């Protein structure tokens, strides 16, 4: 299909409602998003050697209509992660295993949360070094799987099911600050957290 820029998609929207990140071919991820009636753009982007890539074949619309069905009761999350301008607030004690996480944007800008597990012997300082030197290879610091939620507009949240092993993880936001043009990660939105045994 025809290559589309992120700006093309952003020009069509009034906000970001989140979604899954980095779904492997043949794989699936669970993310809950609340949508009010209206027309939404659904798109998938990918990362190539040249950067972010988006093709017209992976863009479609979704019409959400009002329903006369009883309202759905929201699930109770096991953990809540809050995103602010420019930091994450993680729960103090996250246990390993499959849990429902509510990721809330309580800031004034859109935020996303990508999570990767550190390789053995690696940690926060190694993650910071990656931010400072773009020539470094992230696969020397993090495992390859990335999980989390895509961009979420202020005041919205996603519920995401994460099956985390014990260990240390890095969380990062790559949204762009409109005033400085800097990625949020460079403004402090890179944080490490530990997952303990069940």
PEZIMO-V440774 format. One record per residue. N is the residue number from 1. RES is the residue in one small letter. BURIAL is 1 if it has 9 or more other ideal C-beta (glycine too) atoms within 8 Angstrom, else 0. Layout:
N:RES:BURIAL  N:RES:BURIAL
This chain:
1:x:0  2:x:0  3:x:0  4:x:1  5:x:0  6:x:0  7:x:0  8:x:1  9:x:1  10:x:0  11:x:0  12:x:0  13:x:0  14:x:0  15:x:0  16:x:1  17:x:1  18:x:1  19:x:1  20:x:1  21:x:1  22:x:0  23:x:0  24:x:0  25:x:0  26:x:0  27:x:0  28:x:0  29:x:1  30:x:0  31:x:1  32:x:0  33:x:0  34:x:0  35:x:1  36:x:0  37:x:0  38:x:0  39:x:0  40:x:1  41:x:1  42:x:1  43:x:1  44:x:0  45:x:1  46:x:0  47:x:0  48:x:0  49:x:0  50:x:0  51:x:0  52:x:0  53:x:1  54:x:1  55:x:1  56:x:0  57:x:0  58:x:1  59:x:1  60:x:0  61:x:0  62:x:1  63:x:0  64:x:1  65:x:0  66:x:0  67:x:0  68:x:0  69:x:0  70:x:0  71:x:0  72:x:0  73:x:0  74:x:0  75:x:0  76:x:0  77:x:1  78:x:0  79:x:1  80:x:1  81:x:1  82:x:0  83:x:1  84:x:1  85:x:0  86:x:1  87:x:1  88:x:1  89:x:0  90:x:1  91:x:0  92:x:0  93:x:0  94:x:1  95:x:1  96:x:1  97:x:0  98:x:0  99:x:1  100:x:1  101:x:1  102:x:1  103:x:1  104:x:1  105:x:1  106:x:0  107:x:1  108:x:0  109:x:1  110:x:1  111:x:1  112:x:1  113:x:1  114:x:1  115:x:1  116:x:1  117:x:1  118:x:1  119:x:1  120:x:0  121:x:0  122:x:1  123:x:1  124:x:0  125:x:0  126:x:1  127:x:1  128:x:1  129:x:1  130:x:1  131:x:1  132:x:0  133:x:0  134:x:0  135:x:0  136:x:1  137:x:0  138:x:0  139:x:0  140:x:0  141:x:1  142:x:1  143:x:0  144:x:0  145:x:0  146:x:1  147:x:1  148:x:1  149:x:1  150:x:1  151:x:1  152:x:1  153:x:1  154:x:1  155:x:0  156:x:1  157:x:1  158:x:1  159:x:1  160:x:1  161:x:1  162:x:1  163:x:0  164:x:1  165:x:0  166:x:0  167:x:1  168:x:1  169:x:1  170:x:1  171:x:1  172:x:1  173:x:1  174:x:1  175:x:1  176:x:0  177:x:1  178:x:0  179:x:0  180:x:0  181:x:0  182:x:0  183:x:1  184:x:1  185:x:1  186:x:0  187:x:1  188:x:0  189:x:1  190:x:1  191:x:1  192:x:1  193:x:1  194:x:0  195:x:1  196:x:0  197:x:0  198:x:0
